[in-house]
Amino acid sequence: MDELEKLSNDLASTSMNDSAPQIAGLSYRSMPKIELPKFSGSYTEWENFKDLFISLVHSNPGVLSVEKLHHLKSNLIGEAAQLLHRIPITRGNYQCCWDLLSERFENKRVLINSHLAELFSIQPMKAESSSALKEVCNTTIDNVEALSGLEELVDKWSSWLVYITVEKLDRQSRRDWETSLRNSTNAPTFDQLKTFLQTRIRTLEVLDSTANQTNQSSSQKSSKSQFQKKRFVKFTKSSSSTTANVNAISEQPMKEQAAKEQQT
Protein backbone atom coordinates (compact mmCIF):
# COMPACT_ATOMS: atom_id res chain seq x y z
CA MET A 1 0.00 0.00 0.00
CA ASP A 2 2.83 2.38 0.87
CA GLU A 3 4.52 1.65 -2.46
CA LEU A 4 1.32 2.43 -4.41
CA GLU A 5 0.90 5.72 -2.53
CA LYS A 6 4.54 6.64 -3.22
CA LEU A 7 4.15 5.84 -6.92
CA SER A 8 1.00 7.97 -7.10
CA ASN A 9 2.79 10.92 -5.47
CA ASP A 10 5.74 10.56 -7.87
CA LEU A 11 3.43 10.62 -10.90
CA ALA A 12 1.61 13.70 -9.59
CA SER A 13 4.92 15.46 -8.97
CA THR A 14 6.16 14.59 -12.47
CA SER A 15 2.94 15.90 -14.04
CA MET A 16 3.26 19.21 -12.19
CA ASN A 17 6.88 19.60 -13.21
CA ASP A 18 6.08 18.87 -16.87
CA SER A 19 3.31 21.47 -16.98
CA ALA A 20 5.37 24.25 -15.38
CA PRO A 21 7.86 26.45 -17.31
CA GLN A 22 11.39 25.10 -17.08
CA ILE A 23 13.33 28.27 -16.28
CA ALA A 24 16.74 26.61 -16.09
CA GLY A 25 16.31 24.95 -19.49
CA LEU A 26 14.74 28.07 -21.05
CA SER A 27 11.64 26.08 -21.98
CA TYR A 28 8.51 28.24 -21.77
CA ARG A 29 5.86 25.90 -23.08
CA SER A 30 2.94 28.25 -22.50
CA MET A 31 4.57 31.22 -24.26
CA PRO A 32 3.96 31.90 -27.97
CA LYS A 33 6.87 31.62 -30.38
CA ILE A 34 8.74 34.88 -30.96
CA GLU A 35 10.07 35.39 -34.47
CA LEU A 36 13.16 37.49 -35.04
CA PRO A 37 12.69 40.52 -37.29
CA LYS A 38 14.68 40.77 -40.51
CA PHE A 39 17.53 43.28 -40.38
CA SER A 40 18.24 45.09 -43.64
CA GLY A 41 21.07 47.33 -42.49
CA SER A 42 18.89 50.32 -41.63
CA TYR A 43 20.29 52.10 -38.57
CA THR A 44 16.78 52.76 -37.24
CA GLU A 45 16.15 48.98 -37.15
CA TRP A 46 19.40 47.99 -35.47
CA GLU A 47 18.52 48.56 -31.81
CA ASN A 48 15.31 46.52 -32.04
CA PHE A 49 17.00 43.67 -33.91
CA LYS A 50 20.05 43.65 -31.62
CA ASP A 51 18.06 43.54 -28.38
CA LEU A 52 15.80 40.72 -29.57
CA PHE A 53 18.66 38.69 -31.03
CA ILE A 54 20.74 38.99 -27.85
CA SER A 55 17.77 37.97 -25.70
CA LEU A 56 16.60 35.02 -27.82
CA VAL A 57 19.81 33.70 -29.37
CA HIS A 58 23.10 35.35 -28.42
CA SER A 59 22.69 34.95 -24.64
CA ASN A 60 20.91 31.60 -24.82
CA PRO A 61 23.24 28.88 -23.45
CA GLY A 62 21.05 26.19 -25.00
CA VAL A 63 21.93 27.27 -28.55
CA LEU A 64 25.23 26.15 -30.11
CA SER A 65 27.53 28.69 -31.75
CA VAL A 66 26.99 27.22 -35.21
CA GLU A 67 23.22 27.46 -34.67
CA LYS A 68 23.56 31.07 -33.53
CA LEU A 69 25.41 31.94 -36.71
CA HIS A 70 22.74 30.17 -38.78
CA HIS A 71 19.99 32.20 -37.05
CA LEU A 72 21.99 35.39 -37.48
CA LYS A 73 22.61 35.00 -41.21
CA SER A 74 19.06 33.75 -41.82
CA ASN A 75 17.63 37.01 -40.47
CA LEU A 76 19.84 39.39 -42.42
CA ILE A 77 18.82 40.91 -45.73
CA GLY A 78 20.13 43.66 -48.00
CA GLU A 79 23.28 45.48 -46.92
CA ALA A 80 23.53 43.58 -43.63
CA ALA A 81 23.44 40.21 -45.42
CA GLN A 82 26.12 41.35 -47.88
CA LEU A 83 28.42 42.14 -44.97
CA LEU A 84 28.57 38.46 -43.92
CA HIS A 85 27.63 36.57 -47.07
CA ARG A 86 31.18 35.29 -47.78
CA ILE A 87 31.71 33.93 -44.25
CA PRO A 88 30.82 30.22 -43.94
CA ILE A 89 28.57 28.94 -41.17
CA THR A 90 30.96 27.25 -38.74
CA ARG A 91 31.20 27.18 -34.95
CA GLY A 92 34.33 29.33 -34.84
CA ASN A 93 32.89 32.08 -37.06
CA TYR A 94 29.91 33.14 -34.94
CA GLN A 95 31.62 35.56 -32.57
CA CYS A 96 33.62 37.28 -35.30
CA CYS A 97 30.43 37.70 -37.39
CA TRP A 98 28.53 39.17 -34.44
CA ASP A 99 31.42 41.52 -33.66
CA LEU A 100 31.64 42.57 -37.32
CA LEU A 101 27.93 43.33 -37.47
CA SER A 102 28.00 45.21 -34.15
CA GLU A 103 31.02 47.30 -35.15
CA ARG A 104 29.33 48.20 -38.43
CA PHE A 105 25.96 49.29 -37.04
CA GLU A 106 26.63 50.08 -33.35
CA ASN A 107 27.34 53.74 -34.15
CA LYS A 108 25.48 55.88 -31.64
CA ARG A 109 26.02 59.15 -33.49
CA VAL A 110 24.70 57.73 -36.75
CA LEU A 111 21.79 56.04 -34.96
CA ILE A 112 20.74 59.33 -33.37
CA ASN A 113 21.03 61.17 -36.67
CA SER A 114 18.93 58.50 -38.41
CA HIS A 115 16.09 58.84 -35.93
CA LEU A 116 16.21 62.64 -36.10
CA ALA A 117 16.14 62.45 -39.91
CA GLU A 118 13.00 60.30 -39.74
CA LEU A 119 11.33 62.84 -37.47
CA PHE A 120 12.04 65.65 -39.91
CA SER A 121 11.02 63.61 -42.97
CA ILE A 122 7.43 62.92 -41.81
CA GLN A 123 5.10 64.07 -44.58
CA PRO A 124 2.51 66.74 -43.62
CA MET A 125 -1.13 65.66 -43.74
CA LYS A 126 -3.06 67.00 -46.74
CA ALA A 127 -6.49 66.28 -45.25
CA GLU A 128 -7.94 64.79 -42.08
CA SER A 129 -7.62 61.02 -42.19
CA SER A 130 -7.23 58.39 -39.48
CA SER A 131 -4.55 56.50 -41.46
CA ALA A 132 -2.48 59.63 -42.16
CA LEU A 133 -2.79 60.78 -38.55
CA LYS A 134 -1.68 57.34 -37.28
CA GLU A 135 1.36 57.53 -39.57
CA VAL A 136 2.38 60.91 -38.11
CA CYS A 137 1.67 59.83 -34.53
CA ASN A 138 3.32 56.39 -34.67
CA THR A 139 6.43 57.54 -36.55
CA THR A 140 6.96 60.39 -34.10
CA ILE A 141 6.49 58.26 -30.98
CA ASP A 142 8.61 55.36 -32.30
CA ASN A 143 11.58 57.61 -33.03
CA VAL A 144 11.26 59.56 -29.78
CA GLU A 145 11.29 56.30 -27.80
CA ALA A 146 14.28 55.05 -29.79
CA LEU A 147 16.16 58.28 -29.04
CA SER A 148 15.29 57.88 -25.37
CA GLY A 149 16.75 54.36 -25.51
CA LEU A 150 19.94 55.92 -26.88
CA GLU A 151 20.10 58.02 -23.70
CA GLU A 152 19.03 61.26 -25.35
CA LEU A 153 17.24 63.64 -22.95
CA VAL A 154 13.97 63.63 -24.90
CA ASP A 155 12.00 64.64 -21.80
CA LYS A 156 13.66 68.04 -22.19
CA TRP A 157 12.51 68.37 -25.82
CA SER A 158 8.77 68.64 -25.11
CA SER A 159 8.13 72.08 -26.68
CA TRP A 160 10.23 71.25 -29.73
CA LEU A 161 8.49 67.89 -30.26
CA VAL A 162 5.06 69.48 -29.88
CA TYR A 163 5.90 72.17 -32.45
CA ILE A 164 7.28 69.91 -35.20
CA THR A 165 4.46 67.36 -34.72
CA VAL A 166 1.62 69.90 -34.78
CA GLU A 167 3.13 71.38 -37.96
CA LYS A 168 2.55 68.00 -39.68
CA LEU A 169 -1.19 67.92 -38.83
CA ASP A 170 -4.02 68.90 -41.15
CA ARG A 171 -5.79 72.22 -40.63
CA GLN A 172 -8.79 70.78 -38.78
CA SER A 173 -6.62 68.72 -36.42
CA ARG A 174 -4.52 71.80 -35.60
CA ARG A 175 -7.67 73.78 -34.89
CA ASP A 176 -8.98 71.03 -32.59
CA TRP A 177 -5.61 70.85 -30.81
CA GLU A 178 -5.67 74.59 -30.12
CA THR A 179 -9.26 74.29 -28.91
CA SER A 180 -8.29 71.49 -26.52
CA LEU A 181 -5.78 73.81 -24.84
CA ARG A 182 -8.57 76.29 -24.08
CA ASN A 183 -7.23 79.45 -22.46
CA SER A 184 -4.04 77.93 -21.04
CA THR A 185 -0.95 80.07 -21.46
CA ASN A 186 1.43 77.31 -20.37
CA ALA A 187 3.44 75.41 -22.96
CA PRO A 188 1.70 72.09 -23.69
CA THR A 189 3.69 68.91 -23.08
CA PHE A 190 4.40 66.15 -25.55
CA ASP A 191 2.39 63.77 -23.36
CA GLN A 192 -0.62 66.08 -23.72
CA LEU A 193 -0.22 66.01 -27.49
CA LYS A 194 0.03 62.20 -27.55
CA THR A 195 -3.20 61.92 -25.58
CA PHE A 196 -4.93 64.34 -27.96
CA LEU A 197 -3.67 62.48 -31.06
CA GLN A 198 -4.80 59.09 -29.77
CA THR A 199 -8.27 60.46 -29.00
CA ARG A 200 -8.51 62.13 -32.41
CA ILE A 201 -7.41 58.93 -34.19
CA ARG A 202 -10.25 57.03 -32.51
CA THR A 203 -12.71 59.76 -33.51
CA LEU A 204 -11.59 59.74 -37.15
CA GLU A 205 -11.71 55.93 -37.26
CA VAL A 206 -15.37 56.04 -36.17
CA LEU A 207 -16.14 58.75 -38.75
CA ASP A 208 -14.31 56.84 -41.51
CA SER A 209 -16.20 53.65 -40.64
CA THR A 210 -19.56 55.47 -40.73
CA ALA A 211 -18.70 57.11 -44.06
CA ASN A 212 -17.70 53.77 -45.57
CA GLN A 213 -20.96 52.17 -44.47
CA THR A 214 -22.95 55.09 -45.94
CA ASN A 215 -21.04 54.89 -49.23
CA GLN A 216 -21.53 51.13 -49.38
CA SER A 217 -25.26 51.50 -48.76
CA SER A 218 -25.54 54.22 -51.44
CA SER A 219 -23.60 52.07 -53.89
CA GLN A 220 -25.90 49.09 -53.27
CA LYS A 221 -29.00 51.28 -53.78
CA SER A 222 -27.52 52.72 -56.98
CA SER A 223 -26.71 49.25 -58.32
CA LYS A 224 -30.22 48.04 -57.50
CA SER A 225 -31.76 51.07 -59.21
CA GLN A 226 -29.66 50.57 -62.34
CA PHE A 227 -30.60 46.87 -62.42
CA GLN A 228 -34.31 47.68 -62.17
CA LYS A 229 -33.95 50.32 -64.88
CA LYS A 230 -32.28 47.82 -67.22
CA ARG A 231 -35.04 45.29 -66.54
CA PHE A 232 -37.69 47.92 -67.33
CA VAL A 233 -35.99 48.92 -70.60
CA LYS A 234 -35.65 45.27 -71.60
CA PHE A 235 -39.30 44.61 -70.72
CA THR A 236 -40.42 47.68 -72.72
CA LYS A 237 -38.45 46.57 -75.78
CA SER A 238 -39.84 43.05 -75.47
CA SER A 239 -43.40 44.37 -75.16
CA SER A 240 -42.95 46.63 -78.19
CA SER A 241 -41.64 43.74 -80.24
CA THR A 242 -44.52 41.48 -79.19
CA THR A 243 -47.07 44.17 -80.03
CA ALA A 244 -45.53 44.68 -83.45
CA ASN A 245 -45.67 40.96 -84.17
CA VAL A 246 -49.32 40.76 -83.10
CA ASN A 247 -50.22 43.73 -85.28
CA ALA A 248 -48.40 42.20 -88.22
CA ILE A 249 -50.25 38.89 -87.81
CA SER A 250 -53.64 40.59 -87.48
CA GLU A 251 -53.05 42.76 -90.56
CA GLN A 252 -52.01 39.84 -92.77
CA PRO A 253 -55.56 38.55 -93.62
CA MET A 254 -56.68 42.07 -94.45
CA LYS A 255 -53.79 42.51 -96.87
CA GLU A 256 -54.57 39.19 -98.52
CA GLN A 257 -58.28 40.13 -98.94
CA ALA A 258 -57.36 43.47 -100.50
CA ALA A 259 -55.03 41.75 -102.96
CA LYS A 260 -57.81 39.36 -104.09
CA GLU A 261 -60.28 42.22 -104.64
CA GLN A 262 -57.75 44.02 -106.82
CA GLN A 263 -57.28 40.89 -108.97
CA THR A 264 -61.04 40.56 -109.57
ChimeraX attribute file (.defattr): number of C-alpha atoms within 10 A of each C-alpha:
attribute: neighborCount
match mode: 1-to-1
recipient: residues
	/A:1	6
	/A:2	7
	/A:3	8
	/A:4	9
	/A:5	9
	/A:6	11
	/A:7	12
	/A:8	12
	/A:9	12
	/A:10	12
	/A:11	11
	/A:12	12
	/A:13	11
	/A:14	11
	/A:15	11
	/A:16	11
	/A:17	11
	/A:18	11
	/A:19	11
	/A:20	12
	/A:21	15
	/A:22	12
	/A:23	8
	/A:24	7
	/A:25	10
	/A:26	12
	/A:27	12
	/A:28	13
	/A:29	12
	/A:30	9
	/A:31	8
	/A:32	7
	/A:33	8
	/A:34	8
	/A:35	10
	/A:36	17
	/A:37	14
	/A:38	17
	/A:39	22
	/A:40	17
	/A:41	19
	/A:42	14
	/A:43	20
	/A:44	21
	/A:45	17
	/A:46	19
	/A:47	17
	/A:48	14
	/A:49	17
	/A:50	19
	/A:51	11
	/A:52	15
	/A:53	20
	/A:54	11
	/A:55	10
	/A:56	15
	/A:57	19
	/A:58	22
	/A:59	11
	/A:60	14
	/A:61	10
	/A:62	13
	/A:63	12
	/A:64	14
	/A:65	19
	/A:66	17
	/A:67	16
	/A:68	23
	/A:69	23
	/A:70	16
	/A:71	15
	/A:72	23
	/A:73	24
	/A:74	13
	/A:75	17
	/A:76	20
	/A:77	15
	/A:78	12
	/A:79	13
	/A:80	19
	/A:81	18
	/A:82	14
	/A:83	17
	/A:84	17
	/A:85	13
	/A:86	8
	/A:87	13
	/A:88	15
	/A:89	19
	/A:90	13
	/A:91	14
	/A:92	12
	/A:93	14
	/A:94	23
	/A:95	15
	/A:96	12
	/A:97	19
	/A:98	18
	/A:99	11
	/A:100	14
	/A:101	19
	/A:102	13
	/A:103	10
	/A:104	13
	/A:105	19
	/A:106	16
	/A:107	12
	/A:108	13
	/A:109	9
	/A:110	13
	/A:111	21
	/A:112	19
	/A:113	14
	/A:114	16
	/A:115	22
	/A:116	16
	/A:117	12
	/A:118	14
	/A:119	20
	/A:120	12
	/A:121	10
	/A:122	16
	/A:123	12
	/A:124	15
	/A:125	17
	/A:126	11
	/A:127	13
	/A:128	15
	/A:129	18
	/A:130	17
	/A:131	13
	/A:132	17
	/A:133	23
	/A:134	16
	/A:135	14
	/A:136	20
	/A:137	20
	/A:138	14
	/A:139	16
	/A:140	21
	/A:141	15
	/A:142	15
	/A:143	19
	/A:144	21
	/A:145	14
	/A:146	19
	/A:147	21
	/A:148	14
	/A:149	12
	/A:150	15
	/A:151	11
	/A:152	14
	/A:153	11
	/A:154	17
	/A:155	13
	/A:156	9
	/A:157	13
	/A:158	16
	/A:159	13
	/A:160	12
	/A:161	19
	/A:162	18
	/A:163	13
	/A:164	14
	/A:165	19
	/A:166	18
	/A:167	12
	/A:168	19
	/A:169	23
	/A:170	17
	/A:171	15
	/A:172	11
	/A:173	20
	/A:174	14
	/A:175	11
	/A:176	12
	/A:177	18
	/A:178	13
	/A:179	10
	/A:180	13
	/A:181	14
	/A:182	8
	/A:183	8
	/A:184	9
	/A:185	7
	/A:186	7
	/A:187	10
	/A:188	14
	/A:189	15
	/A:190	20
	/A:191	12
	/A:192	14
	/A:193	21
	/A:194	17
	/A:195	10
	/A:196	15
	/A:197	21
	/A:198	14
	/A:199	11
	/A:200	19
	/A:201	19
	/A:202	13
	/A:203	12
	/A:204	16
	/A:205	14
	/A:206	13
	/A:207	14
	/A:208	15
	/A:209	11
	/A:210	12
	/A:211	12
	/A:212	12
	/A:213	12
	/A:214	12
	/A:215	12
	/A:216	12
	/A:217	12
	/A:218	12
	/A:219	12
	/A:220	12
	/A:221	12
	/A:222	12
	/A:223	12
	/A:224	12
	/A:225	12
	/A:226	12
	/A:227	11
	/A:228	12
	/A:229	12
	/A:230	12
	/A:231	12
	/A:232	12
	/A:233	11
	/A:234	12
	/A:235	12
	/A:236	12
	/A:237	12
	/A:238	12
	/A:239	12
	/A:240	12
	/A:241	12
	/A:242	12
	/A:243	12
	/A:244	12
	/A:245	12
	/A:246	11
	/A:247	11
	/A:248	11
	/A:249	11
	/A:250	11
	/A:251	11
	/A:252	10
	/A:253	11
	/A:254	10
	/A:255	10
	/A:256	10
	/A:257	10
	/A:258	10
	/A:259	11
	/A:260	9
	/A:261	8
	/A:262	7
	/A:263	6
	/A:264	5
